[in-house]
Amino acid sequence: MIKLSVIIPVYNEVATLATVLDAVRRVPIEKEIIVVDGNSTDGTREVLEKEAQKGDIVPVFQSQRNGRGGALQEGIKLARGEVIVFQDADLELDPACFPELLAPIAAGESDVVFGSRFLAHKPSMTFLQYWGNRLVNAVLNLLYGTHITDVETCYQMFRRDVVEGIAFDRKDMSFTVELAVKMIRRGLRIKEVPVTYVPRSKAEGKKLYWADGLISLWVLFRYRFFS
């Protein structure tokens, strides 16, 4: 049976962390849950300490914030499951879809699965978020000859062995794009599965900014022409 390593980067998510952990626990898959806290200051650490007492979580407490990418890389190093997936600590995506994401990997049809927010229908996003995502995807496909619809998705699921030996540079949100590019350059089989996306607002704690899209574009060009 395949064991899934669920890596959750968290920073100041006191309102939603326990709910997300409960949702991950309910997924009927053998799994380990690795939560990397980026030195939260809002009570998230205390919630994680309490949840860890249940014995089914590997908690990591960073002494200083190292970005979403830095947290995910730390989680990857600790992962022991055959397959890894990322789960943000908000409520925008439902981990109940993990079995659907895992199925193509378990069947040997793909090495990597992305949960695409754009395959089923147009997601509810702000104008800038929607067209920023569209632009990043268009540039990726143009530069790398791919047909990916959602490279910036949170749900990147992959066999753990496919990233062994890869050195990563990005510690911020653009780690998602760096990871995708390096998977593409390795010739890995990438499949997309539609997922339902319920975005939250800045007032609810959303941490993505328009500048993150510009950084992602720079990363795409850097690895295409300068690396």
QUIZI-V136895 format. One record per backbone hydrogen bond with DSSP energy under -1.0 kcal/mol. NH is the residue of the N-H (numbers start at 1). CO is the residue of the C=O. If there is no record, write none. Layout:
# QUIZI-V136895
NH CO
NH CO
This chain:
# QUIZI-V136895
4 30
5 83
6 32
7 85
8 34
10 36
17 13
20 16
21 17
22 18
23 19
24 20
25 21
26 22
27 24
29 27
32 4
34 6
35 58
36 8
37 60
38 10
39 37
47 43
48 44
49 45
50 46
51 47
52 48
54 51
55 52
58 33
60 35
62 37
69 171
70 171
71 67
72 68
73 69
74 70
75 71
76 72
77 73
79 75
83 3
84 158
85 5
87 7
97 94
98 95
101 97
102 98
103 99
106 102
107 103
108 105
109 104
110 104
111 189
112 189
113 157
114 191
115 155
116 193
125 123
130 126
131 127
132 128
133 129
134 130
135 131
136 132
137 133
138 134
139 135
140 136
141 137
142 138
143 139
144 140
145 141
153 150
156 154
157 113
158 84
159 111
160 82
162 159
163 160
166 163
175 172
176 173
178 174
179 175
180 176
181 177
182 178
183 179
184 180
185 181
187 184
188 183
191 112
193 114
195 116
198 92
205 202
206 201
212 209
213 210
215 211
216 212
217 213
218 214
219 215
220 216
221 217
222 218
223 219
224 220
225 221
226 222
